[in-house]
């Protein structure tokens, strides 16, 4: 399956698909140039996650949004490299925060080298992104800086957790918005900007990016519970075992239902990380049949439909229909 179809984009125009593939091939080439350093060790460590691959969702979305204007503008590829370098930098830092041993099927940078090296390489990639975006104009620099601030705010909020009296679900949705959706919003905005799209359409694309970015992250939460390992790419219930509070878990904990099943589920989840194998299997089974999971599915569908409405006023071209197909995919991937 190609990287285009694996993330849920379907095309009714072969020319659009072929053109996007060509653009992404150039982005891939420029990514490898972008991480180069005069120090061979830095180059090797910075290239580590580039070589591991990935969906390249942010460059793809940026390139697709440029089709509402001029997708051949040279700034389109440069902007795509900026957002992907920024994303890769956050992954180096995330793996340190999460003490993750593996990333994209390969040893994480922190496990292959050290936490300090992983943090510094992430910083290096942020610097490379900043250097490239400086050539794209003052407005792009400001947008990239504000996006970086949101990414950091999201990570801090996730690390600190809800403050006293703060609703846990509202807190979690804010983390998703800042830590994940902000860079996807910027990807869509850059695509419109660099493609010379009219300002009102740029804003519509940016709103779409923010909303579809949140929907994609929330659907991953559901896949961790509802899917098998082949579908999600990781062992089911990983977040549950590690005590990461995702949307279905938060909905279950917030439930006031008093039936025996709901009470038992809240009892298991209240402990945080569910490391006992028997309790983990029980919690996973209960969650899969719970009202909390159904509610989380409806939340994802709401986000996906909102994203669809945000591009409804854009020109009816193959690029818009591809964006709409992504809404369908996200709404349907979790059942």
N, C-alpha and C positions, 0 to 999 in steps of 0.2 A: 504494500500500500504506500502511495507517495506521501510526502510530508504535507502536501496540500489537502488531500482527502482525509488523512489521518486526524486532522484537527476539525473536520466537519465542514469544510468548504466544498461545495459542489458548483460546477460551472456549466452553464448552458451555452457557452461560447468558447470553442476550442482556441480561438485566437487569443482571448484573454488569458486562458490557462497557459498557453505556450509563452506568452509575453511575461507573465508572472514568473514562470520557471527561469526564464533568461535573466530577469532582474535579480531573483534570489541567488542564482549562480554567481552573478557579479558581486552581490553582497557577501557571499561566502568567500570569494577571492579577497575582497577588501578587508574582511574581518581578519584574515590571516596576516595581511599587511599591517593592519591596525594594532595588533598585539606585539609586533616585533620590537625588540629592544637591542641596544648595543651589547647588553649582557646576555650571553646564551642561556644562562640559568633562568633569568627573568622571562626570556622568550619562551622557554620550555614550559615553565609554570603557568604563564599567561595563556599559552596555547592549549593547555590541558583540557579545559571544558569546551573550547571551540572544537577540538578534535573529537570530543565525546558526542558531538552532534546535538540534536534537539529539534523541536518543532519549528523554531524560528517564527513563532506566531507574531511577534511584534513587528519584525521586518515585513512579513507578509501583509499584515493589516495596513502598515504604512504605505506599502506599494499599492495595495488595492485601493486605498482612499485617494491616491494620486490620480486614479483613472477618471475621477470627476473633473479633472483638469488635464494637465500634460504629464503623463507618467514617465516621459523620457527626460524630464528635467534632471540635470546632473545632481542636484541637491537631494533627489529622492534616494539614491543609493547611499550617499553620505549620511543622510538622516537615519536610514535603516541601520547602518553600521553603529551610529551613536546609540540608538535605543537598545540594540542587541548587546553592545559592550556594557552598557549600564545594567542591563538584566544579568549578564554573566557576572559582573562585579558583585551584585547582590547575592548571587548563588554562592560565591566564595565565602562571603560573610555569613550567610545563612547556615552553611555547613559547619562553621565554627560555633555559631550560636546553638545549633541543634546537636553538635557532636556527631554529625552524620559520617558513617564510614564509606558510603557509596553515593555516587551521583551519576545518573545516566548510565548505569551499568559499569562504571569504572570507579576505581578507588578515588575518594574525594581528595582534594588538594591538601586538606588538613591531615588526612590519614597518610597520604603519600609522603608529605613533607612534615610541616608542623602547623599549629594554629597561627603562629606569628607569621609564617610565610604566606599562608592563605589570606590573612587579613591584609598584608602588605600588597599581595598581588591583586586583590580586589581594589585596593586604593589605586594601584597603578592603572587598572582598567578604567576606573572612574576618571583618572587624569587623562587617559587617552581619549575617552569620550568627550571630555571638556575641550581638549585641543581641537578635535574635529569639528565640534559644534561651533567653536569660535569662528570658523570659516563660513558659517551658514547665516551669520547676521546677529545683531544685538537682540532682536526679539527671541530668536531661537535659544540664545544663551540664557536669557531670563526664564524662558519656559523650562529649560533643562534644569536650571538651579532650583526653581520652585518644585519641580518634580522630585528632585533629589531630597529636598526638605520633607516632602510628603512621605517618601520612602522611609526616611529616618524616623519621622514621627510614628509611622505605622509600626516599625520594628520596636521602637521604645514602648509604644502602647501595648503591643503583644507581650513584651518582656515584663513590664510592670503589672499588667493585668488590670481589671476594672478597679477604679477607685471606690472608696466607701460610698455607698448609696447609688453607684452607677449601675444601670441595667446591663447585665452581662451580654445579652443578645445585641443591644445597641452598640456596646463596646466592640463586640466581635465584628459587626458589620462595618464599623468605622475602621478597624484594623484592615479588613479586606479591601476597603475603598482606598486607603492610603498605601498599604504595602504591596498590593497587587494591581488594583484597577488604575492607579494614577499613571503608571508607566504605559499601560495599554491606551489610556486616554491620550497621552502625549504622542504615542505612535500614530494614532488616527489623526490627531491635530497636525502633526508634522506632515503627514501624507497630503492632507488638504492644502496646507500652507505652501509646501515645496512644489506641489503640482499646480499652483496658481489658481486654486478653487476660490470662488467668491466667499467673502468673510462669513456670511450667514450659513453657507453650506459647511464651511470649516467648523463652525460651532456645532452644527448638527452632527457631524462626524465625530467630534470630540466627545459629545454627550453619549453617542453610541459606544465609543471606545470605553468610556468609564463604566457604562452599564453592562456591556457584554463582558468586560474584564471581571467585574464582580460576579456575574452569572457563571463564568467559567470556573472561578475559584470555588464558588459554592457548590457547583456540580461535582467538582473533585471531592468535596467533603462527603457527598452522598455516595460516590463511587467507592470510597474507602470502606463504606459499610455494606452497600448493596451489591457490589460486583464481585466476580471472581478475580483471581490474580491475573489471568490472561487479559481481561478487559481493562483493568486499572493499571497494570504494570507493576503492582506491588502487592504484598501480602494483605488480604482483607483485614480490616481492623487495626492497621498499624498505628493510626492516630489514637485509637482507643487504648491500645497497649502502652503508648507513650504518654498518655494523659493529656493529649492535645484536645482542647474543647472545641469541637467543630459544631456547625449549626444543628444537626439532628440531636447531638448530645445536649446542647444548651436548651433546645426546645423540650427535650425529655425532662431535664432537671427543673425547668420552669413549670412543668405541668402540675396541675392540682388534682388530677384524676386519682381516685382512691381505690381502684380495683387492684387485686393482688398482683397482676402482671406489672402495672405501672409502678406500684410501690416497690416491688422487687428490683425493677430496672433502676429506679432512682437510688435505691440502696447500694447497688453495685457501682453506679456512676459517681456517687457522692464521694467515693474514696479517691477519685482522681485516676491515676494510671492503673489500668486493669491488667496486672501482670500474671495472675494465676490463670493457667490454661483453661481450667474448667469454667471459671467465672467469665473469662474472656469469651469463650464459645457461647455461654449462656447469654451474656450481654449482647453479643452480636446477633444472636437469634431473636432476642426480644426487640432489639432496635429495628430489625428488618420487618417486623410485623407491627411496629408501633405507630401511633398517631403522629408522633414526633417526626418520623421519617416522611410520612405523607405530607405533613405541614411544610417540611423542608423542601420537598419536591414542588409544592405549590409556590413557595418563595422563589425558587429557581425559575419556574415558568413565568412568574410575574416579572422578574428582571428581563427574561428573554423577550417577552412581549413588549415591555417598555423600550428595549433596544430597537425592536422592529419599528415601533412607532416613531422613533427618533430619526430614522432614515426614510420614512414613508414619503416625505416631501421632496426628496432628492430626485434628480432625473432618473427615469426608468431605463437604466442601462445594465449590461451584464454585471458590472461591478456591484450595483445595488442589489441585484438578485443574489449574488454570492454572499453579501453581508446578511441578507435575509435568510439564506440557507444555513448560515452559522447559528442564527437564532433557533431555527428548527432543530438543528443537531443538538444544541445544548438543552433545549426543552425535552428532547426525546431520549438523550443518552442515559438518563437516570431512571427511566421507566415511567 
